[in-house]
Amino acid sequence: MRYTNLARFGLGLVGLAVVAIGAALLAKTAAAEDAGDVAQEARKNFEPLPEHPAEKPASPDQVSLGRMLFFDPRISDDGTGSCVRCHQPALYGADALPKSLGLHDKRLARNAPTVLNMPLQFKVHWDGLFDTVEAQATKALLGAGFGNADHAAAVVRLKAIPGYARLFSKAFPGEADPITAENWGRAIGAYERTLVTPSRFDEFLRGKKEALSQTEQNGLRTFMDRGCIQCHSGVGIGGDAFEKFGVVEDYWQQTHSQEIDKGRFNITKANDDLYVFKVPTLRNVAMTPPYFHDGSVNSLADAVKIMGKVQLGTDLSPQEVDGIVAFLRALTGELPEEFAKAPLLPAAGFGAGAANAADDR
């Protein structure tokens, strides 16, 4: 009898094991099917980064020159300002400040958005002031970040660095005087258009389901189901539209912003543009705090909760917030090598020709 009971016990264990294995297989199958459904739904709303994202044809010489100019502080009024001052590689193309600092530590009006993947967006700046990165770069020479009195002053600074004459001639062959503010913008734009950061999410969109963990896929599902894709979709996961910040309630009630920014209204003076901003891209968002146009929120989880309240009129649960944040972290891509490492610049001291700028105009 004892052996019979042991045998039955053994068979019972085998049965339980079979049931457990079967349940695990069913769960794995269900998870795989759900991953397929999530991926299929995601491909309806998002696009992977293009392998050749540059919309404007640019030569390697223009890109190389633009990279140098991006990192060079000597074209600014006091020799300290440059594109990289507000768009640092170590901080994923941002500067980690609520509002950026210009020359002489002057506080700028808004938070510096990341320069990564910027050319994929339909406008430049929070209020869409510029249509292209080239236009923005050209105008930046006169802004608080560079402080030049006019473009002629900037050109004098460029020409005072001997090595740039040859580099501009190679980048813009056939031009009698290639060192111009316009060509500065063209070179900067050529370089910035190479600063794209493919992530695991792009692999997922291209069919590699295991590129995202189950937690990240669940967060993606929540992101889509809760309506975040109404604004954050496409190849940039944002960056392709203007939207009011504070659809359901005033944004500053949740962000506790010290100043109320009227957004695009400051440009157009149209009532429909009051508190309207360009929807930011969410690529690399986990690496670029603080958040929103005024850098008023430090935590990504808090930013997600605030967006749920002021844009969607919903209180996201802690589990939903954690899931969405997990998904957003999967949007972090690899820094381009030509951005992660600063280039060597043509040798010259600052101000070699700036003092004579007035005489050369």
C-alpha positions as CSV (number, residue, x, y, z in Angstrom):
1,M,0.0,0.0,0.0
2,R,2.8,2.4,0.9
3,Y,4.4,1.9,-2.5
4,T,1.1,2.5,-4.2
5,N,0.7,5.8,-2.4
6,L,4.2,6.8,-3.3
7,A,3.6,5.9,-6.9
8,R,0.4,8.0,-6.9
9,F,2.2,10.8,-5.2
10,G,4.9,10.7,-7.9
11,L,2.3,10.6,-10.6
12,G,0.6,13.6,-9.0
13,L,3.9,15.5,-9.0
14,V,4.3,14.7,-12.7
15,G,0.8,15.9,-13.4
16,L,1.4,19.1,-11.6
17,A,4.7,19.6,-13.5
18,V,2.9,19.0,-16.8
19,V,0.2,21.5,-15.8
20,A,2.8,24.0,-14.8
21,I,4.7,23.6,-18.0
22,G,1.6,23.9,-20.0
23,A,0.6,27.0,-18.2
24,A,4.0,28.5,-18.7
25,L,3.8,27.7,-22.4
26,L,0.4,29.2,-22.7
27,A,1.6,32.3,-20.9
28,K,4.6,32.5,-23.2
29,T,2.4,32.1,-26.2
30,A,0.0,34.7,-24.9
31,A,2.8,37.1,-24.3
32,A,4.2,36.5,-27.8
33,E,0.8,37.2,-29.3
34,D,0.4,40.3,-27.2
35,A,3.8,41.5,-28.3
36,G,2.7,41.0,-31.8
37,D,-0.4,43.0,-31.2
38,V,1.5,45.8,-29.5
39,A,4.0,45.9,-32.3
40,Q,1.3,45.9,-34.9
41,E,-0.5,48.7,-33.2
42,A,2.8,50.6,-32.6
43,R,3.6,50.5,-36.3
44,K,0.4,52.3,-37.1
45,N,1.4,55.2,-34.9
46,F,5.2,55.4,-35.0
47,E,8.0,55.1,-37.6
48,P,11.5,53.9,-37.1
49,L,14.3,56.4,-37.7
50,P,15.3,56.5,-41.4
51,E,18.7,55.1,-42.2
52,H,19.5,58.2,-44.2
53,P,17.6,61.0,-42.4
54,A,19.2,64.1,-44.1
55,E,16.6,65.9,-46.1
56,K,19.0,68.4,-47.6
57,P,22.0,67.0,-49.6
58,A,25.3,67.8,-47.9
59,S,28.8,66.9,-48.6
60,P,31.1,65.3,-46.1
61,D,33.2,68.5,-46.1
62,Q,30.1,70.5,-45.1
63,V,29.3,68.1,-42.3
64,S,33.0,68.1,-41.0
65,L,33.1,71.9,-41.1
66,G,29.7,72.1,-39.3
67,R,31.0,69.8,-36.6
68,M,33.9,72.1,-35.9
69,L,31.7,75.3,-35.9
70,F,29.3,73.6,-33.5
71,F,32.0,73.2,-31.0
72,D,33.9,76.4,-31.5
73,P,33.4,79.2,-28.9
74,R,35.6,81.7,-30.7
75,I,32.8,83.0,-32.9
76,S,31.0,84.5,-29.9
77,D,31.4,88.0,-28.6
78,D,33.4,87.0,-25.5
79,G,34.9,83.7,-26.6
80,T,32.8,81.5,-24.4
81,G,29.6,80.9,-26.4
82,S,29.0,78.0,-28.8
83,C,26.3,75.6,-29.9
84,V,27.7,73.0,-27.6
85,R,27.3,75.3,-24.6
86,C,23.6,74.6,-24.5
87,H,23.7,71.2,-26.3
88,Q,26.3,69.1,-24.5
89,P,27.1,65.5,-25.6
90,A,27.4,64.4,-22.0
91,L,23.9,65.6,-21.4
92,Y,22.4,64.1,-24.6
93,G,22.4,67.3,-26.5
94,A,20.8,69.5,-23.7
95,D,22.4,71.3,-20.8
96,A,20.4,70.1,-17.7
97,L,19.4,73.7,-16.8
98,P,15.8,74.8,-16.3
99,K,16.6,77.7,-18.6
100,S,19.9,78.0,-20.4
101,L,22.6,80.6,-19.8
102,G,23.9,82.8,-22.6
103,L,26.9,85.1,-22.6
104,H,27.8,86.7,-19.3
105,D,25.5,84.2,-17.6
106,K,22.4,85.8,-18.9
107,R,19.4,83.6,-18.2
108,L,17.6,82.7,-21.5
109,A,13.8,82.6,-21.9
110,R,13.4,78.8,-22.1
111,N,14.8,75.4,-21.5
112,A,17.2,74.2,-24.2
113,P,15.7,71.2,-26.1
114,T,18.1,68.5,-27.2
115,V,19.7,69.0,-30.5
116,L,19.6,65.2,-31.2
117,N,17.1,64.2,-33.9
118,M,16.2,67.9,-34.2
119,P,16.1,67.9,-38.1
120,L,13.3,65.3,-38.0
121,Q,11.0,67.9,-36.4
122,F,8.9,70.2,-38.5
123,K,9.9,73.4,-36.7
124,V,12.8,74.6,-34.5
125,H,12.4,76.1,-31.0
126,W,9.5,75.7,-28.6
127,D,7.5,78.3,-30.4
128,G,8.4,77.2,-33.9
129,L,10.2,80.4,-34.6
130,F,12.4,78.8,-37.3
131,D,11.5,76.5,-40.1
132,T,14.9,74.9,-40.5
133,V,18.0,74.2,-38.4
134,E,20.0,76.2,-40.9
135,A,17.8,79.3,-40.3
136,Q,18.1,78.8,-36.5
137,A,21.9,78.4,-36.6
138,T,22.3,81.6,-38.7
139,K,20.2,83.7,-36.4
140,A,21.9,82.2,-33.3
141,L,25.0,84.2,-34.2
142,L,23.1,87.3,-33.1
143,G,21.4,85.8,-30.1
144,A,22.3,85.7,-26.5
145,G,24.3,82.6,-26.9
146,F,26.8,84.2,-29.3
147,G,26.2,87.9,-28.8
148,N,27.5,89.2,-32.1
149,A,26.3,92.7,-33.0
150,D,25.6,91.6,-36.5
151,H,26.6,88.9,-39.0
152,A,29.5,91.0,-40.2
153,A,31.1,90.8,-36.8
154,A,30.7,87.0,-36.7
155,V,32.3,86.7,-40.2
156,V,35.3,88.8,-39.0
157,R,35.8,86.3,-36.2
158,L,35.6,83.4,-38.6
159,K,38.1,85.0,-41.0
160,A,40.5,85.7,-38.1
161,I,41.0,82.0,-37.7
162,P,43.3,81.1,-40.6
163,G,42.4,77.4,-40.8
164,Y,38.8,78.1,-41.7
165,A,39.6,79.7,-45.1
166,R,40.6,76.4,-46.5
167,L,37.8,74.5,-44.8
168,F,35.0,76.8,-46.0
169,S,36.5,76.7,-49.6
170,K,36.4,72.9,-49.5
171,A,32.8,72.8,-48.1
172,F,31.5,75.4,-50.6
173,P,33.7,75.1,-53.7
174,G,33.4,77.7,-56.4
175,E,32.3,80.6,-54.2
176,A,34.5,83.6,-54.3
177,D,34.0,84.4,-50.7
178,P,32.6,81.3,-49.0
179,I,33.0,82.5,-45.4
180,T,29.5,83.9,-44.8
181,A,26.9,83.8,-42.2
182,E,24.6,81.8,-44.5
183,N,27.3,79.2,-45.1
184,W,27.8,79.0,-41.4
185,G,24.2,78.0,-41.0
186,R,24.4,75.6,-43.9
187,A,27.4,73.8,-42.4
188,I,25.9,73.7,-38.9
189,G,22.6,72.3,-40.4
190,A,24.5,69.7,-42.4
191,Y,26.2,68.5,-39.2
192,E,23.0,68.6,-37.1
193,R,21.2,66.5,-39.6
194,T,23.5,63.6,-38.9
195,L,22.7,63.6,-35.1
196,V,20.2,60.9,-35.0
197,T,20.0,58.2,-32.3
198,P,18.5,54.9,-33.2
199,S,17.2,53.0,-30.1
200,R,15.8,49.6,-29.2
201,F,12.3,50.9,-30.0
202,D,13.4,51.3,-33.7
203,E,14.5,47.6,-33.6
204,F,11.1,46.7,-32.1
205,L,9.2,48.6,-34.9
206,R,11.3,46.8,-37.5
207,G,10.1,43.4,-36.2
208,K,12.5,42.5,-33.4
209,K,9.9,41.9,-30.7
210,E,12.4,40.9,-28.0
211,A,14.1,44.4,-28.3
212,L,11.6,45.6,-25.7
213,S,11.0,43.9,-22.4
214,Q,7.6,42.9,-21.3
215,T,7.4,45.8,-18.9
216,E,8.4,48.2,-21.7
217,Q,5.8,46.7,-24.0
218,N,3.2,47.1,-21.3
219,G,4.2,50.7,-20.9
220,L,4.0,51.2,-24.7
221,R,0.5,49.7,-24.6
222,T,-0.5,52.1,-21.8
223,F,1.1,55.0,-23.8
224,M,-1.1,54.2,-26.8
225,D,-4.3,53.3,-25.0
226,R,-4.3,56.3,-22.7
227,G,-4.0,58.7,-25.7
228,C,-0.5,59.9,-25.5
229,I,-0.1,59.2,-29.2
230,Q,-2.5,62.0,-30.0
231,C,0.5,64.3,-29.8
232,H,3.5,62.0,-29.5
233,S,3.7,59.8,-32.6
234,G,5.5,59.5,-35.9
235,V,9.2,59.1,-36.4
236,G,10.1,61.7,-33.7
237,I,7.5,60.5,-31.2
238,G,6.5,64.2,-31.2
239,G,8.0,67.2,-32.8
240,D,5.6,67.4,-35.7
241,A,2.8,69.6,-34.4
242,F,1.8,72.6,-32.2
243,E,-0.4,71.9,-29.3
244,K,-1.8,73.8,-26.3
245,F,0.0,73.0,-23.1
246,G,-2.9,72.7,-20.7
247,V,-5.8,71.4,-22.7
248,V,-7.8,70.4,-19.6
249,E,-6.4,72.8,-17.0
250,D,-3.8,75.5,-16.8
251,Y,-0.3,73.9,-17.0
252,W,1.2,76.1,-14.3
253,Q,-1.3,74.7,-11.7
254,Q,0.6,71.4,-12.0
255,T,4.1,72.5,-12.9
256,H,4.2,75.4,-10.4
257,S,6.0,77.5,-13.0
258,Q,7.3,80.8,-11.6
259,E,6.5,82.6,-14.9
260,I,3.6,81.9,-17.3
261,D,4.9,81.6,-20.8
262,K,2.3,82.4,-23.5
263,G,4.1,80.2,-26.1
264,R,3.6,80.7,-29.8
265,F,1.2,83.6,-29.0
266,N,4.3,85.8,-28.5
267,I,5.1,85.4,-32.2
268,T,1.7,85.4,-33.9
269,K,-0.4,87.4,-31.4
270,A,-3.3,85.1,-32.3
271,N,-5.6,84.0,-29.5
272,D,-5.6,80.4,-30.8
273,D,-1.9,80.3,-30.1
274,L,-2.1,81.2,-26.5
275,Y,0.0,78.7,-24.4
276,V,0.7,76.7,-27.6
277,F,4.1,75.1,-28.0
278,K,5.7,72.7,-30.4
279,V,5.2,69.1,-29.1
280,P,8.7,68.0,-28.0
281,T,10.2,64.8,-29.3
282,L,10.3,62.1,-26.7
283,R,13.4,60.4,-28.1
284,N,16.1,60.3,-25.4
285,V,13.7,62.0,-23.0
286,A,14.9,60.0,-20.0
287,M,18.3,61.6,-20.5
288,T,17.3,65.2,-20.8
289,P,15.7,66.5,-17.6
290,P,14.4,69.0,-16.5
291,Y,11.2,68.9,-18.5
292,F,8.9,71.3,-20.3
293,H,9.6,74.7,-21.9
294,D,10.7,76.2,-18.6
295,G,12.4,73.2,-17.0
296,S,10.0,73.3,-14.1
297,V,9.8,69.6,-13.5
298,N,12.8,67.4,-12.7
299,S,11.3,63.9,-12.6
300,L,10.2,62.1,-15.7
301,A,7.6,60.3,-13.7
302,D,6.2,63.6,-12.4
303,A,6.2,64.9,-16.0
304,V,4.2,61.9,-17.1
305,K,1.7,62.4,-14.3
306,I,1.3,66.1,-15.1
307,M,0.8,65.4,-18.8
308,G,-2.0,62.9,-17.9
309,K,-3.7,65.6,-15.9
310,V,-3.4,68.7,-18.0
311,Q,-3.5,67.2,-21.4
312,L,-5.7,64.1,-21.0
313,G,-7.7,65.0,-17.9
314,T,-6.8,61.7,-16.2
315,D,-5.0,60.6,-13.1
316,L,-2.6,57.9,-14.2
317,S,-2.1,55.1,-11.6
318,P,1.4,54.5,-10.2
319,Q,1.6,51.3,-12.2
320,E,0.6,53.2,-15.4
321,V,3.2,55.9,-14.8
322,D,5.9,53.3,-14.1
323,G,5.1,51.4,-17.3
324,I,5.1,54.6,-19.4
325,V,8.4,55.7,-17.9
326,A,9.9,52.2,-18.7
327,F,8.8,52.6,-22.3
328,L,10.2,56.1,-22.5
329,R,13.6,54.9,-21.2
330,A,13.6,52.4,-24.1
331,L,13.7,55.5,-26.4
332,T,17.3,56.3,-25.4
333,G,19.5,55.8,-28.4
334,E,23.3,55.7,-28.8
335,L,25.1,58.9,-29.2
336,P,26.7,59.4,-32.6
337,E,30.4,59.0,-32.4
338,E,31.0,62.4,-34.1
339,F,29.0,64.1,-31.4
340,A,30.2,62.2,-28.4
341,K,33.8,63.3,-29.1
342,A,34.8,66.9,-29.6
343,P,36.8,67.6,-32.8
344,L,40.1,69.3,-33.0
345,L,39.7,72.9,-34.1
346,P,41.9,75.2,-36.3
347,A,44.5,76.9,-34.1
348,A,44.1,80.6,-33.3
349,G,43.6,82.7,-30.2
350,F,40.3,84.3,-29.5
351,G,39.8,87.9,-30.7
352,A,42.6,88.0,-33.3
353,G,40.5,90.1,-35.7
354,A,37.5,91.0,-33.7
355,A,39.0,94.3,-32.5
356,N,39.1,95.4,-36.1
357,A,35.6,94.3,-36.9
358,A,34.2,97.8,-37.3
359,D,37.0,98.7,-39.7
360,D,36.3,95.7,-41.9
361,R,32.6,96.2,-42.4
